[in-house]
Amino acid sequence: MKINATATKAKSANNLVESLQNYFVTKLNNISHKFGNTQEFEAVEWLRDEGRHGGGIRFEARDESVFNRASVNISQVHYDDDNTKRLSSATAISCIIHPQNPHAPSMHMHFSWTELRDGKGYWRLMADLNPSILPDDISKKTFDTMLDIASGKKYSEDGKAQGNRYFNIPVLGRKRGVSHFYQEGFNTGDFEADRAYVEQFAKKVIDAYIEIIVQSLQHYNSFTKEEKQEQLNYHTLYFFQVLTLDRGTTSGLLVHDQNDIGIMGSIPSHINRDLLASWIEKMPKPQDKLLTSMLNTLPKENPTPINVETKIKLAKVIREHYKRYPEAISLQASGKIIPSTVKNHS
């Protein structure tokens, strides 16, 4: 049984992510009923230390006629029984949606509340739109406009700048996605006002994305083999960025091994291993070794399927790499503030 954190702010944050999860999953199920085979998202629970330190629940897509991979995850990890930890609790909703139709963009979002043992805390807000076929000016404009409205004049410019920085892929000379927002360490001193800001922001992201995906599926009811190949190549770039640069993914895997499948939920169903292999020579040391080890773990066929067993193997490869090369963490993506996630749990 999962035991939730007892702190007042942690309880409020948990209520928020549960509400947001239900809000998003309901809308995604409606898309499945309208465009797919009506198979709804399925709940999967995981426990941290048998529930003593919390856990989470994710809703995974089961309608493969609409979704390539999709997961809407919430979690709350806490150390109410361990005063030696710097972290008191961490509460989050993290989602990735990869549609099957290459004309429908992927989308990632993450909203979380981190509360430290000394009572201090902060919010993290992230959202990014990831079309496989470029240019996608209409979807980009919709998402950009939404980000401006959701963040307001006070935070929009900096949030977009930090998003562009975080999702940059230096070795490829491009970014993951076309529209980005990242706000780290957010705390104005008014928890309730900040919580309301996060809630309206997350709902605007969800609503804008639902609008984008519905319009895409209505307008493009078919696609070509070449367009599907473009999607496969973009999914390869997404896989590459998540597993070699994304600080959140790496930190989650380094903290514990009890939710590897959930943490790796952002990986698409297939990638182009030949394209991935062509990037080894671009990698700085020792990250070339990480990419080589990942390739050795993947099935040899192309397109290359990424199933549950492969995800578990990849998670182990990543943990072993950073255990051997702890300095390589400095090569991970970041905005202007680098959160001490792993240190907080130690």
C-alpha positions in Angstrom: 0.0 0.0 0.0 1.3 3.4 -0.9 1.8 5.8 2.0 1.6 9.5 0.9 3.6 12.4 2.4 2.0 14.0 5.4 3.2 17.6 4.9 0.4 20.1 4.1 2.1 21.4 0.9 2.9 17.9 -0.3 -0.7 16.9 0.2 -1.9 19.9 -1.8 0.6 19.2 -4.6 -0.5 15.5 -4.7 -4.1 16.6 -5.0 -3.1 18.8 -7.9 -1.2 16.2 -9.9 -4.0 13.7 -9.4 -6.5 16.2 -10.7 -4.3 17.1 -13.7 -3.8 13.4 -14.5 -7.5 12.8 -14.6 -8.1 15.9 -16.6 -5.6 14.9 -19.3 -6.4 11.1 -19.4 -10.1 11.9 -19.9 -9.3 14.1 -22.9 -7.0 11.5 -24.4 -9.6 8.8 -24.0 -12.0 11.0 -25.8 -9.5 11.1 -28.7 -9.4 7.3 -28.7 -13.2 7.2 -28.9 -13.3 9.7 -31.7 -10.4 8.5 -33.9 -9.3 5.1 -32.6 -10.6 1.8 -31.4 -12.0 3.2 -28.1 -9.5 1.3 -26.0 -8.8 3.6 -23.0 -5.6 4.3 -21.1 -4.8 1.7 -18.5 -3.6 2.4 -14.9 -0.3 0.9 -13.7 0.9 1.4 -10.1 4.4 1.3 -8.7 5.6 1.5 -5.1 8.8 3.0 -3.6 10.1 0.6 -1.0 6.8 -1.3 -0.9 4.9 1.9 -0.5 6.7 3.1 2.6 8.3 6.0 0.7 5.4 6.6 -1.7 5.2 5.6 -5.3 3.0 6.5 -8.2 0.5 5.6 -10.9 0.8 6.0 -14.6 -1.9 5.7 -17.3 -0.5 4.0 -20.4 -2.0 4.2 -23.9 -3.5 0.9 -25.1 -5.1 2.2 -28.4 -2.2 1.6 -30.8 -4.3 2.8 -33.7 -3.9 6.4 -32.3 -0.9 6.3 -30.0 2.6 5.1 -30.7 3.5 5.4 -27.0 1.8 7.6 -24.4 2.0 7.8 -20.7 0.6 10.1 -18.1 2.5 9.6 -14.9 2.1 11.0 -11.4 4.3 10.2 -8.4 5.1 11.2 -4.9 8.2 10.1 -3.1 8.9 11.1 0.4 11.1 10.4 3.4 8.8 11.1 6.3 10.5 8.4 8.3 14.1 9.4 7.5 15.3 12.8 8.8 18.7 12.2 7.4 17.5 12.9 3.8 17.8 16.5 2.5 14.6 15.8 0.6 11.2 15.8 2.4 9.1 14.9 -0.6 8.9 15.2 -4.4 5.5 15.3 -6.2 5.2 15.3 -10.0 3.1 14.8 -13.1 5.2 13.9 -16.1 3.6 13.1 -19.5 4.7 12.1 -23.0 2.4 11.6 -25.9 3.7 10.1 -29.2 0.8 9.7 -31.7 0.9 7.1 -34.5 0.1 9.6 -37.2 3.3 11.4 -38.1 1.4 14.6 -38.8 0.3 14.7 -35.1 3.1 16.2 -33.0 4.4 14.5 -29.8 4.2 16.5 -26.6 6.0 16.4 -23.3 5.2 18.2 -20.1 6.3 18.1 -16.5 5.1 19.9 -13.4 6.4 19.1 -9.9 6.7 20.3 -6.3 9.9 19.6 -4.4 9.9 20.1 -0.6 13.2 20.0 1.3 13.7 19.0 4.9 14.2 22.6 6.0 10.8 23.5 4.8 11.9 25.3 1.6 10.4 24.1 -1.7 10.1 24.9 -5.3 8.1 24.2 -8.5 9.4 23.0 -11.8 7.4 23.7 -15.0 8.3 22.2 -18.4 6.4 21.8 -21.7 7.6 21.2 -25.2 6.0 20.4 -28.6 7.7 17.9 -30.8 6.5 17.5 -34.4 8.1 14.8 -36.5 7.5 16.5 -39.8 8.9 20.0 -40.2 8.0 22.7 -40.7 4.8 22.6 -38.5 4.1 26.4 -38.3 0.5 26.1 -37.3 1.0 23.8 -34.3 4.1 25.8 -33.3 2.2 29.0 -33.3 -0.7 27.5 -31.3 1.7 26.2 -28.7 3.9 29.3 -28.5 0.9 31.5 -28.0 -0.4 29.2 -25.3 3.0 29.4 -23.5 2.9 33.2 -23.6 -0.6 33.3 -22.1 0.1 30.6 -19.5 3.3 32.1 -18.2 2.4 35.8 -18.7 4.7 38.7 -19.5 6.7 38.3 -16.3 8.0 34.7 -17.1 7.4 34.1 -20.8 10.7 35.3 -22.2 12.9 33.7 -19.7 10.9 30.4 -19.6 11.2 30.1 -23.4 14.9 30.9 -23.3 15.6 28.3 -20.6 13.5 25.8 -22.6 15.5 26.4 -25.7 18.7 25.9 -23.7 17.6 22.8 -22.0 16.3 21.0 -25.2 19.3 21.9 -27.3 21.4 19.0 -28.7 24.8 20.5 -29.2 26.4 17.6 -31.1 23.5 17.6 -33.7 23.3 21.4 -33.9 19.5 21.3 -33.3 16.9 21.2 -30.6 14.4 18.5 -29.6 11.1 20.1 -30.5 10.0 23.5 -31.8 8.4 25.1 -28.8 9.8 24.9 -25.3 9.3 26.3 -21.8 11.3 25.5 -18.7 11.0 27.2 -15.3 13.1 25.8 -12.5 13.2 26.7 -8.8 9.9 28.6 -9.0 8.7 30.0 -5.6 7.3 33.5 -5.1 6.8 32.9 -1.4 3.0 32.4 -1.8 2.4 28.7 -2.1 -1.3 28.9 -2.9 -0.8 31.5 -5.6 2.1 29.5 -7.1 0.0 26.3 -7.0 -2.8 28.2 -8.9 -0.3 29.4 -11.5 1.0 25.9 -12.0 -2.5 24.5 -12.3 -3.7 27.0 -14.9 -0.4 26.5 -16.8 -0.7 22.8 -17.0 -4.4 22.9 -18.1 -3.5 25.4 -20.8 -0.8 23.0 -22.1 -3.2 20.1 -22.1 -6.0 22.1 -23.8 -3.6 23.4 -26.5 -2.2 20.0 -27.2 -5.6 18.4 -27.4 -6.6 21.1 -29.9 -3.4 20.4 -32.0 -3.8 16.7 -32.1 -7.5 16.8 -32.9 -6.9 19.2 -35.8 -4.0 17.1 -37.0 -6.0 13.8 -37.0 -9.0 15.5 -38.7 -6.9 17.0 -41.4 -4.5 14.1 -42.1 -6.4 10.9 -42.0 -3.6 9.1 -43.9 0.2 9.3 -44.4 2.9 8.0 -46.7 5.7 5.6 -46.1 8.1 8.5 -46.4 6.3 10.5 -43.7 6.4 7.5 -41.4 10.1 7.3 -42.0 10.5 11.0 -41.0 8.6 10.1 -37.8 10.9 7.2 -37.1 14.0 9.4 -37.6 12.5 12.0 -35.2 11.7 9.4 -32.7 15.4 8.4 -32.9 16.4 11.9 -32.1 13.9 12.0 -29.2 15.3 8.7 -27.8 18.9 10.1 -28.2 18.1 13.3 -26.3 16.2 11.6 -23.5 18.8 9.0 -22.8 22.0 11.0 -23.3 21.1 14.6 -22.3 17.8 14.7 -20.3 18.8 15.5 -16.7 15.4 14.5 -15.3 15.4 11.1 -16.8 19.0 10.4 -15.8 18.5 11.6 -12.2 15.4 9.5 -11.8 17.3 6.4 -12.9 20.2 7.2 -10.6 18.0 7.8 -7.5 16.4 4.3 -7.5 15.6 1.3 -9.8 12.0 0.8 -8.7 10.2 2.6 -11.5 12.5 2.1 -14.5 9.5 1.4 -16.9 7.7 4.5 -15.8 10.8 6.7 -16.1 11.5 5.3 -19.6 7.9 5.8 -20.6 8.9 8.7 -22.9 10.7 6.4 -25.4 8.8 5.8 -28.7 8.0 2.2 -29.8 10.7 2.1 -32.5 13.8 3.9 -33.5 16.3 3.9 -36.4 19.4 2.2 -35.0 21.5 3.0 -38.1 20.8 6.7 -37.7 21.6 6.5 -34.0 24.9 4.7 -34.7 25.9 7.5 -37.1 26.0 9.9 -34.1 28.6 8.0 -32.1 31.5 9.9 -33.7 29.9 13.2 -32.8 29.7 12.4 -29.1 32.1 13.9 -26.5 34.0 11.5 -24.3 32.9 9.6 -22.3 29.4 9.9 -23.8 30.5 8.0 -26.9 30.8 5.0 -24.6 27.3 5.5 -23.3 25.8 5.6 -26.8 27.9 2.5 -27.9 26.7 0.6 -24.9 23.1 1.6 -25.6 23.4 0.4 -29.2 24.9 -2.9 -28.0 21.8 -3.3 -25.8 19.3 -2.7 -28.6 17.8 -5.4 -30.9 19.7 -5.7 -34.2 16.7 -5.3 -36.4 15.8 -1.9 -38.0 13.3 -0.3 -37.3 14.4 -1.3 -33.8 11.6 -2.1 -31.3 11.9 -0.7 -27.8 10.0 -3.1 -25.5 9.8 -3.4 -21.7 12.8 -5.8 -21.6 14.9 -3.4 -23.6 13.9 -0.4 -21.4 15.1 -2.3 -18.3 18.4 -3.1 -20.0 18.9 0.5 -21.1 18.2 1.7 -17.6 20.9 -0.6 -16.2 23.4 0.7 -18.9 22.8 4.3 -18.0 23.2 3.6 -14.2 26.4 1.7 -14.9 27.8 4.5 -17.1 27.4 7.3 -14.6 28.7 5.1 -11.8 31.8 4.6 -13.8 31.9 8.2 -15.1 30.3 10.4 -12.5 31.8 13.5 -14.0 29.7 13.0 -17.1 26.7 14.3 -15.3 28.1 17.8 -16.0 27.3 17.1 -19.7 23.6 16.8 -19.1 21.1 19.4 -20.2 20.3 22.2 -17.9 18.7 25.7 -17.7 20.4 28.4 -15.7 19.5 26.6 -12.5 20.8 23.0 -12.0 18.6 21.1 -9.5 20.4 18.8 -7.0 18.0 16.0 -7.5 20.3 13.0 -6.8 21.9 14.8 -3.9 18.5 15.5 -2.3 17.8 11.7 -2.1 21.2 10.7 -0.7 
